[in-house]
Amino acid sequence: MTTQKQSELALKLDMMIGQLQQAVRAINTGNYIAAGVYMEMVQNQLPKVRWQVRG
């Protein structure tokens, strides 16, 4: 994996981690609809990221 590809993957993973953190904050404030939206965003990105990790 090239350095550029690693950087792109790291950026995507960081973004997904941020979305999961937002989901946790939403759950903690009782905003389950927003939490579901953040979780769905992460779920939709998982297949692409999995393939990037596998190469």
PyMOL Python script that loads the backbone (N, CA, C, O; Angstrom):
from pymol import cmd

cmd.read_pdbstr("""\
ATOM      1  N   MET A   1       0.852  -1.179   0.000  1.00  0.00           N
ATOM      2  CA  MET A   1       0.000   0.000   0.000  1.00  0.00           C
ATOM      3  C   MET A   1       0.896   1.241   0.000  1.00  0.00           C
ATOM      4  O   MET A   1       1.821   1.349   0.805  1.00  0.00           O
ATOM      5  N   THR A   2       0.616   2.159  -0.897  1.00  0.00           N
ATOM      6  CA  THR A   2       1.425   3.369  -1.007  1.00  0.00           C
ATOM      7  C   THR A   2       1.153   4.306   0.172  1.00  0.00           C
ATOM      8  O   THR A   2       0.154   4.173   0.879  1.00  0.00           O
ATOM      9  N   THR A   3       2.047   5.232   0.356  1.00  0.00           N
ATOM     10  CA  THR A   3       1.896   6.208   1.431  1.00  0.00           C
ATOM     11  C   THR A   3       0.634   7.036   1.247  1.00  0.00           C
ATOM     12  O   THR A   3      -0.053   7.353   2.218  1.00  0.00           O
ATOM     13  N   GLN A   4       0.328   7.386  -0.002  1.00  0.00           N
ATOM     14  CA  GLN A   4      -0.881   8.172  -0.271  1.00  0.00           C
ATOM     15  C   GLN A   4      -2.126   7.373   0.097  1.00  0.00           C
ATOM     16  O   GLN A   4      -3.054   7.911   0.700  1.00  0.00           O
ATOM     17  N   LYS A   5      -2.148   6.094  -0.263  1.00  0.00           N
ATOM     18  CA  LYS A   5      -3.299   5.239   0.056  1.00  0.00           C
ATOM     19  C   LYS A   5      -3.446   5.088   1.569  1.00  0.00           C
ATOM     20  O   LYS A   5      -4.559   5.091   2.093  1.00  0.00           O
ATOM     21  N   GLN A   6      -2.314   4.955   2.268  1.00  0.00           N
ATOM     22  CA  GLN A   6      -2.354   4.854   3.727  1.00  0.00           C
ATOM     23  C   GLN A   6      -2.922   6.127   4.335  1.00  0.00           C
ATOM     24  O   GLN A   6      -3.711   6.072   5.278  1.00  0.00           O
ATOM     25  N   SER A   7      -2.525   7.267   3.798  1.00  0.00           N
ATOM     26  CA  SER A   7      -3.021   8.550   4.301  1.00  0.00           C
ATOM     27  C   SER A   7      -4.519   8.687   4.064  1.00  0.00           C
ATOM     28  O   SER A   7      -5.250   9.152   4.938  1.00  0.00           O
ATOM     29  N   GLU A   8      -4.975   8.280   2.882  1.00  0.00           N
ATOM     30  CA  GLU A   8      -6.405   8.339   2.571  1.00  0.00           C
ATOM     31  C   GLU A   8      -7.199   7.432   3.504  1.00  0.00           C
ATOM     32  O   GLU A   8      -8.262   7.811   3.996  1.00  0.00           O
ATOM     33  N   LEU A   9      -6.677   6.241   3.742  1.00  0.00           N
ATOM     34  CA  LEU A   9      -7.347   5.291   4.625  1.00  0.00           C
ATOM     35  C   LEU A   9      -7.391   5.828   6.054  1.00  0.00           C
ATOM     36  O   LEU A   9      -8.420   5.741   6.723  1.00  0.00           O
ATOM     37  N   ALA A  10      -6.275   6.383   6.517  1.00  0.00           N
ATOM     38  CA  ALA A  10      -6.226   6.949   7.865  1.00  0.00           C
ATOM     39  C   ALA A  10      -7.234   8.079   8.018  1.00  0.00           C
ATOM     40  O   ALA A  10      -7.884   8.198   9.057  1.00  0.00           O
ATOM     41  N   LEU A  11      -7.367   8.904   6.990  1.00  0.00           N
ATOM     42  CA  LEU A  11      -8.326  10.007   7.026  1.00  0.00           C
ATOM     43  C   LEU A  11      -9.759   9.482   7.118  1.00  0.00           C
ATOM     44  O   LEU A  11     -10.562   9.989   7.900  1.00  0.00           O
ATOM     45  N   LYS A  12     -10.074   8.463   6.314  1.00  0.00           N
ATOM     46  CA  LYS A  12     -11.416   7.870   6.346  1.00  0.00           C
ATOM     47  C   LYS A  12     -11.711   7.255   7.709  1.00  0.00           C
ATOM     48  O   LYS A  12     -12.803   7.422   8.253  1.00  0.00           O
ATOM     49  N   LEU A  13     -10.727   6.541   8.256  1.00  0.00           N
ATOM     50  CA  LEU A  13     -10.928   5.915   9.563  1.00  0.00           C
ATOM     51  C   LEU A  13     -11.101   6.964  10.654  1.00  0.00           C
ATOM     52  O   LEU A  13     -11.935   6.801  11.546  1.00  0.00           O
ATOM     53  N   ASP A  14     -10.328   8.030  10.592  1.00  0.00           N
ATOM     54  CA  ASP A  14     -10.480   9.124  11.559  1.00  0.00           C
ATOM     55  C   ASP A  14     -11.871   9.739  11.471  1.00  0.00           C
ATOM     56  O   ASP A  14     -12.480  10.061  12.491  1.00  0.00           O
ATOM     57  N   MET A  15     -12.368   9.899  10.252  1.00  0.00           N
ATOM     58  CA  MET A  15     -13.698  10.460  10.057  1.00  0.00           C
ATOM     59  C   MET A  15     -14.757   9.522  10.650  1.00  0.00           C
ATOM     60  O   MET A  15     -15.707   9.972  11.292  1.00  0.00           O
ATOM     61  N   MET A  16     -14.584   8.233  10.430  1.00  0.00           N
ATOM     62  CA  MET A  16     -15.536   7.260  10.965  1.00  0.00           C
ATOM     63  C   MET A  16     -15.506   7.241  12.495  1.00  0.00           C
ATOM     64  O   MET A  16     -16.549   7.125  13.139  1.00  0.00           O
ATOM     65  N   ILE A  17     -14.321   7.355  13.068  1.00  0.00           N
ATOM     66  CA  ILE A  17     -14.201   7.415  14.527  1.00  0.00           C
ATOM     67  C   ILE A  17     -14.926   8.645  15.052  1.00  0.00           C
ATOM     68  O   ILE A  17     -15.620   8.575  16.067  1.00  0.00           O
ATOM     69  N   GLY A  18     -14.767   9.769  14.364  1.00  0.00           N
ATOM     70  CA  GLY A  18     -15.469  10.996  14.753  1.00  0.00           C
ATOM     71  C   GLY A  18     -16.975  10.824  14.702  1.00  0.00           C
ATOM     72  O   GLY A  18     -17.692  11.316  15.574  1.00  0.00           O
ATOM     73  N   GLN A  19     -17.455  10.125  13.684  1.00  0.00           N
ATOM     74  CA  GLN A  19     -18.894   9.886  13.568  1.00  0.00           C
ATOM     75  C   GLN A  19     -19.389   8.977  14.688  1.00  0.00           C
ATOM     76  O   GLN A  19     -20.488   9.170  15.208  1.00  0.00           O
ATOM     77  N   LEU A  20     -18.584   7.990  15.055  1.00  0.00           N
ATOM     78  CA  LEU A  20     -18.967   7.118  16.173  1.00  0.00           C
ATOM     79  C   LEU A  20     -18.984   7.898  17.487  1.00  0.00           C
ATOM     80  O   LEU A  20     -19.847   7.672  18.336  1.00  0.00           O
ATOM     81  N   GLN A  21     -18.035   8.810  17.653  1.00  0.00           N
ATOM     82  CA  GLN A  21     -18.027   9.657  18.851  1.00  0.00           C
ATOM     83  C   GLN A  21     -19.268  10.537  18.894  1.00  0.00           C
ATOM     84  O   GLN A  21     -19.851  10.745  19.958  1.00  0.00           O
ATOM     85  N   GLN A  22     -19.670  11.050  17.740  1.00  0.00           N
ATOM     86  CA  GLN A  22     -20.897  11.846  17.664  1.00  0.00           C
ATOM     87  C   GLN A  22     -22.106  10.993  18.040  1.00  0.00           C
ATOM     88  O   GLN A  22     -23.015  11.465  18.721  1.00  0.00           O
ATOM     89  N   ALA A  23     -22.113   9.748  17.598  1.00  0.00           N
ATOM     90  CA  ALA A  23     -23.216   8.837  17.933  1.00  0.00           C
ATOM     91  C   ALA A  23     -23.287   8.621  19.439  1.00  0.00           C
ATOM     92  O   ALA A  23     -24.375   8.620  20.014  1.00  0.00           O
ATOM     93  N   VAL A  24     -22.146   8.441  20.077  1.00  0.00           N
ATOM     94  CA  VAL A  24     -22.114   8.250  21.533  1.00  0.00           C
ATOM     95  C   VAL A  24     -22.632   9.497  22.237  1.00  0.00           C
ATOM     96  O   VAL A  24     -23.413   9.396  23.183  1.00  0.00           O
ATOM     97  N   ARG A  25     -22.203  10.669  21.784  1.00  0.00           N
ATOM     98  CA  ARG A  25     -22.696  11.919  22.386  1.00  0.00           C
ATOM     99  C   ARG A  25     -24.209  12.033  22.228  1.00  0.00           C
ATOM    100  O   ARG A  25     -24.910  12.443  23.153  1.00  0.00           O
ATOM    101  N   ALA A  26     -24.700  11.668  21.052  1.00  0.00           N
ATOM    102  CA  ALA A  26     -26.141  11.738  20.800  1.00  0.00           C
ATOM    103  C   ALA A  26     -26.891  10.782  21.723  1.00  0.00           C
ATOM    104  O   ALA A  26     -27.937  11.137  22.265  1.00  0.00           O
ATOM    105  N   ILE A  27     -26.370   9.586  21.902  1.00  0.00           N
ATOM    106  CA  ILE A  27     -27.003   8.618  22.809  1.00  0.00           C
ATOM    107  C   ILE A  27     -27.015   9.165  24.227  1.00  0.00           C
ATOM    108  O   ILE A  27     -28.019   9.062  24.932  1.00  0.00           O
ATOM    109  N   ASN A  28     -25.898   9.745  24.641  1.00  0.00           N
ATOM    110  CA  ASN A  28     -25.802  10.273  26.012  1.00  0.00           C
ATOM    111  C   ASN A  28     -26.778  11.413  26.277  1.00  0.00           C
ATOM    112  O   ASN A  28     -27.160  11.652  27.423  1.00  0.00           O
ATOM    113  N   THR A  29     -27.177  12.110  25.234  1.00  0.00           N
ATOM    114  CA  THR A  29     -28.145  13.203  25.409  1.00  0.00           C
ATOM    115  C   THR A  29     -29.569  12.755  25.077  1.00  0.00           C
ATOM    116  O   THR A  29     -30.502  13.558  25.101  1.00  0.00           O
ATOM    117  N   GLY A  30     -29.725  11.471  24.769  1.00  0.00           N
ATOM    118  CA  GLY A  30     -31.052  10.940  24.495  1.00  0.00           C
ATOM    119  C   GLY A  30     -31.540  11.154  23.074  1.00  0.00           C
ATOM    120  O   GLY A  30     -32.713  10.923  22.779  1.00  0.00           O
ATOM    121  N   ASN A  31     -30.659  11.589  22.198  1.00  0.00           N
ATOM    122  CA  ASN A  31     -31.045  11.846  20.807  1.00  0.00           C
ATOM    123  C   ASN A  31     -30.758  10.593  19.966  1.00  0.00           C
ATOM    124  O   ASN A  31     -29.767  10.523  19.239  1.00  0.00           O
ATOM    125  N   TYR A  32     -31.645   9.624  20.088  1.00  0.00           N
ATOM    126  CA  TYR A  32     -31.415   8.332  19.449  1.00  0.00           C
ATOM    127  C   TYR A  32     -31.556   8.387  17.932  1.00  0.00           C
ATOM    128  O   TYR A  32     -30.947   7.586  17.223  1.00  0.00           O
ATOM    129  N   ILE A  33     -32.340   9.308  17.442  1.00  0.00           N
ATOM    130  CA  ILE A  33     -32.483   9.446  15.984  1.00  0.00           C
ATOM    131  C   ILE A  33     -31.154   9.894  15.379  1.00  0.00           C
ATOM    132  O   ILE A  33     -30.695   9.327  14.387  1.00  0.00           O
ATOM    133  N   ALA A  34     -30.542  10.907  15.976  1.00  0.00           N
ATOM    134  CA  ALA A  34     -29.242  11.379  15.479  1.00  0.00           C
ATOM    135  C   ALA A  34     -28.194  10.279  15.605  1.00  0.00           C
ATOM    136  O   ALA A  34     -27.370  10.098  14.708  1.00  0.00           O
ATOM    137  N   ALA A  35     -28.223   9.551  16.708  1.00  0.00           N
ATOM    138  CA  ALA A  35     -27.270   8.456  16.899  1.00  0.00           C
ATOM    139  C   ALA A  35     -27.420   7.434  15.780  1.00  0.00           C
ATOM    140  O   ALA A  35     -26.427   6.936  15.250  1.00  0.00           O
ATOM    141  N   GLY A  36     -28.653   7.126  15.424  1.00  0.00           N
ATOM    142  CA  GLY A  36     -28.906   6.180  14.343  1.00  0.00           C
ATOM    143  C   GLY A  36     -28.369   6.671  13.016  1.00  0.00           C
ATOM    144  O   GLY A  36     -27.852   5.890  12.217  1.00  0.00           O
ATOM    145  N   VAL A  37     -28.491   7.963  12.783  1.00  0.00           N
ATOM    146  CA  VAL A  37     -27.980   8.544  11.534  1.00  0.00           C
ATOM    147  C   VAL A  37     -26.461   8.405  11.474  1.00  0.00           C
ATOM    148  O   VAL A  37     -25.915   7.999  10.449  1.00  0.00           O
ATOM    149  N   TYR A  38     -25.779   8.741  12.566  1.00  0.00           N
ATOM    150  CA  TYR A  38     -24.316   8.620  12.591  1.00  0.00           C
ATOM    151  C   TYR A  38     -23.884   7.169  12.413  1.00  0.00           C
ATOM    152  O   TYR A  38     -22.928   6.883  11.692  1.00  0.00           O
ATOM    153  N   MET A  39     -24.595   6.251  13.074  1.00  0.00           N
ATOM    154  CA  MET A  39     -24.254   4.835  12.958  1.00  0.00           C
ATOM    155  C   MET A  39     -24.454   4.342  11.523  1.00  0.00           C
ATOM    156  O   MET A  39     -23.650   3.564  11.009  1.00  0.00           O
ATOM    157  N   GLU A  40     -25.517   4.796  10.893  1.00  0.00           N
ATOM    158  CA  GLU A  40     -25.785   4.392   9.509  1.00  0.00           C
ATOM    159  C   GLU A  40     -24.702   4.920   8.572  1.00  0.00           C
ATOM    160  O   GLU A  40     -24.295   4.232   7.635  1.00  0.00           O
ATOM    161  N   MET A  41     -24.240   6.138   8.827  1.00  0.00           N
ATOM    162  CA  MET A  41     -23.174   6.706   7.996  1.00  0.00           C
ATOM    163  C   MET A  41     -21.920   5.835   8.079  1.00  0.00           C
ATOM    164  O   MET A  41     -21.277   5.558   7.067  1.00  0.00           O
ATOM    165  N   VAL A  42     -21.584   5.409   9.294  1.00  0.00           N
ATOM    166  CA  VAL A  42     -20.404   4.559   9.472  1.00  0.00           C
ATOM    167  C   VAL A  42     -20.627   3.209   8.791  1.00  0.00           C
ATOM    168  O   VAL A  42     -19.743   2.708   8.095  1.00  0.00           O
ATOM    169  N   GLN A  43     -21.789   2.632   8.988  1.00  0.00           N
ATOM    170  CA  GLN A  43     -22.095   1.336   8.375  1.00  0.00           C
ATOM    171  C   GLN A  43     -21.978   1.384   6.859  1.00  0.00           C
ATOM    172  O   GLN A  43     -21.484   0.439   6.244  1.00  0.00           O
ATOM    173  N   ASN A  44     -22.424   2.465   6.261  1.00  0.00           N
ATOM    174  CA  ASN A  44     -22.366   2.596   4.804  1.00  0.00           C
ATOM    175  C   ASN A  44     -20.936   2.692   4.290  1.00  0.00           C
ATOM    176  O   ASN A  44     -20.660   2.322   3.148  1.00  0.00           O
ATOM    177  N   GLN A  45     -20.031   3.182   5.120  1.00  0.00           N
ATOM    178  CA  GLN A  45     -18.639   3.337   4.706  1.00  0.00           C
ATOM    179  C   GLN A  45     -17.810   2.073   4.932  1.00  0.00           C
ATOM    180  O   GLN A  45     -16.754   1.907   4.320  1.00  0.00           O
ATOM    181  N   LEU A  46     -18.279   1.187   5.799  1.00  0.00           N
ATOM    182  CA  LEU A  46     -17.493   0.009   6.157  1.00  0.00           C
ATOM    183  C   LEU A  46     -17.078  -0.875   4.977  1.00  0.00           C
ATOM    184  O   LEU A  46     -15.909  -1.255   4.902  1.00  0.00           O
ATOM    185  N   PRO A  47     -17.972  -1.216   4.059  1.00  0.00           N
ATOM    186  CA  PRO A  47     -17.539  -2.098   2.958  1.00  0.00           C
ATOM    187  C   PRO A  47     -16.384  -1.521   2.139  1.00  0.00           C
ATOM    188  O   PRO A  47     -15.450  -2.242   1.788  1.00  0.00           O
ATOM    189  N   LYS A  48     -16.444  -0.231   1.836  1.00  0.00           N
ATOM    190  CA  LYS A  48     -15.370   0.406   1.059  1.00  0.00           C
ATOM    191  C   LYS A  48     -14.050   0.349   1.817  1.00  0.00           C
ATOM    192  O   LYS A  48     -13.008   0.015   1.254  1.00  0.00           O
ATOM    193  N   VAL A  49     -14.111   0.677   3.096  1.00  0.00           N
ATOM    194  CA  VAL A  49     -12.889   0.719   3.903  1.00  0.00           C
ATOM    195  C   VAL A  49     -12.310  -0.682   4.056  1.00  0.00           C
ATOM    196  O   VAL A  49     -11.091  -0.855   4.035  1.00  0.00           O
ATOM    197  N   ARG A  50     -13.167  -1.676   4.208  1.00  0.00           N
ATOM    198  CA  ARG A  50     -12.688  -3.062   4.312  1.00  0.00           C
ATOM    199  C   ARG A  50     -11.877  -3.447   3.083  1.00  0.00           C
ATOM    200  O   ARG A  50     -10.813  -4.057   3.196  1.00  0.00           O
ATOM    201  N   TRP A  51     -12.389  -3.086   1.906  1.00  0.00           N
ATOM    202  CA  TRP A  51     -11.676  -3.435   0.679  1.00  0.00           C
ATOM    203  C   TRP A  51     -10.360  -2.679   0.571  1.00  0.00           C
ATOM    204  O   TRP A  51      -9.378  -3.207   0.051  1.00  0.00           O
ATOM    205  N   GLN A  52     -10.339  -1.446   1.061  1.00  0.00           N
ATOM    206  CA  GLN A  52      -9.084  -0.679   1.029  1.00  0.00           C
ATOM    207  C   GLN A  52      -8.046  -1.321   1.932  1.00  0.00           C
ATOM    208  O   GLN A  52      -6.865  -1.372   1.588  1.00  0.00           O
ATOM    209  N   VAL A  53      -8.481  -1.811   3.087  1.00  0.00           N
ATOM    210  CA  VAL A  53      -7.546  -2.436   4.024  1.00  0.00           C
ATOM    211  C   VAL A  53      -6.994  -3.725   3.420  1.00  0.00           C
ATOM    212  O   VAL A  53      -5.804  -4.016   3.544  1.00  0.00           O
ATOM    213  N   ARG A  54      -7.854  -4.485   2.775  1.00  0.00           N
ATOM    214  CA  ARG A  54      -7.434  -5.759   2.183  1.00  0.00           C
ATOM    215  C   ARG A  54      -6.536  -5.564   0.967  1.00  0.00           C
ATOM    216  O   ARG A  54      -5.767  -6.450   0.594  1.00  0.00           O
ATOM    217  N   GLY A  55      -6.648  -4.393   0.362  1.00  0.00           N
ATOM    218  CA  GLY A  55      -5.801  -4.103  -0.792  1.00  0.00           C
ATOM    219  C   GLY A  55      -6.475  -4.490  -2.040  1.00  0.00           C
ATOM    220  O   GLY A  55      -5.915  -4.321  -3.123  1.00  0.00           O
TER     221      GLY A  55
END
""", "prot")
cmd.dss("prot")
cmd.show_as("cartoon", "prot")
cmd.util.cbc("prot")
cmd.orient("prot")
